[in-house]
């Protein structure tokens, strides 16, 4: 039996209304499921919803004017790469999170110092000036004790706005920024990491989104957000001297995740011994609050002994020791065939299907290895593949997908963007299990339908859609992409509810 859209029995007035519209009994299938080949309208929906986050009125017009949805999708690769080499468009009131890293370090230190001194009356200190931040109002500088929180909210506003406004950010670049942030995840809830999360998203995930994977991996490894998140900044040669004569040693957290999650994967042929050896290779990699890069290699804390990682000796006779050891190790891991397979499998799962065909993954992996990890070439191969356009390769939207696609549609039929919608979206993401920048462990969020297609989550999506769509115009541009069942049901309802019901419909849940 096909799964219904909303859980039964439905008792609320709103649920009764959905049932009357026929949504409650509608099977969770996209409008064009079961057809042998996607027609042009379905191809447009797939292109806009996967290459970007979903249709807006302007994006629909652009894609319809293209020679074909495929040609539009392929053109996004070079457009996204070109955009990634330039600073993102960010409203002037919300760009402090893009300050130089020494400025962010200094602001975070002031924040900590004030909170430490005011610990006795901490509640009062937290309340002062915080209400404006909750409303995404950055018209005045935040109180010093709210610096880190302000940076977190500014970066969240940028992520939501860029993902839902294709006129501000090339759709594929917003998509790739999410993918790489998730793959090289850092957690905003770890206090030391908080002020740097937005900077990391822009200068690591976005800036290298369609370049060489090894450059992306290196930028991640040297960024304060990652150095602090996985405690690499504290990893030193065993027995190194610390404060008051104490001794310090290795921290294997980053080395372990670099192998298990970022590169070769659990089946990549490494051992626990390789984790420890790689941790030794990376000793001395730490943060520098005064350097524009935020990174410093502390030679006196580096393990100068011989190490062997997956059969490769460090230091070797060509590159020498010190900082170069770690850089060489990261580049070798990025070029490893197991890394190619892992990265390409995850890209295929993100863009094509929960269970992509081995043939597609192999084709993408071959492109990756042939180009030494050129993601731009891999994405061309993916978007040009028959698998991307195959009707059977359905993808159910994650909570992030749904929030951004709903924001895009609602803003498209509103006079202007409304920061209150960002507040609603963040609250929805928190409740839906995908808080922005909020996954605690290094593995990042899952993308598959088994994770997101559950009854309570669908009810929450419907509530969000109907609330978000209040005081918006009619999203008529969505109608051609909906099934006849949805169009008929929505047309029978009063105009004030129609946009919300479109966003809550079964058709809108797929990309």
VENGIKA-V919095 format. One line per field, one symbol per residue. phi: phi as a letter, one per 30 degrees, with the letter a starting at -180 (. if undefined). Layout:
BEGIN
phi: ???
END
This chain:
BEGIN
phi: .ddddbdcdccdeddddddddjddcdddbdecdiddadddddddeddddcdbckdbeddeddddddeaeddddddddddddddddbdddbeedbcddcdeeeddedddddeddddddcddbdddddddidddddchccdbedeedceddddddddddddddddcbddcbeedddddddededdcdbcdddeddedcddddeddcdddcdbcddddddddddcdeededdciddcdbeeiddcdhidcbadbcededddddcdbdidcdjcbdddedddddecdjdbcbdccedicbccedcdddddbbchicdbdcdcciciededddddddddcdeddeddddddddddccadbddedddddddddeddchiddddddddddcddddcdedddbdddddeddddddeddddcbdadbdddddddddddeddjbedicddcddiddcddedccbedddddddddddddddicddddddedccddedddddddcdedcddddddcdedddcb
END
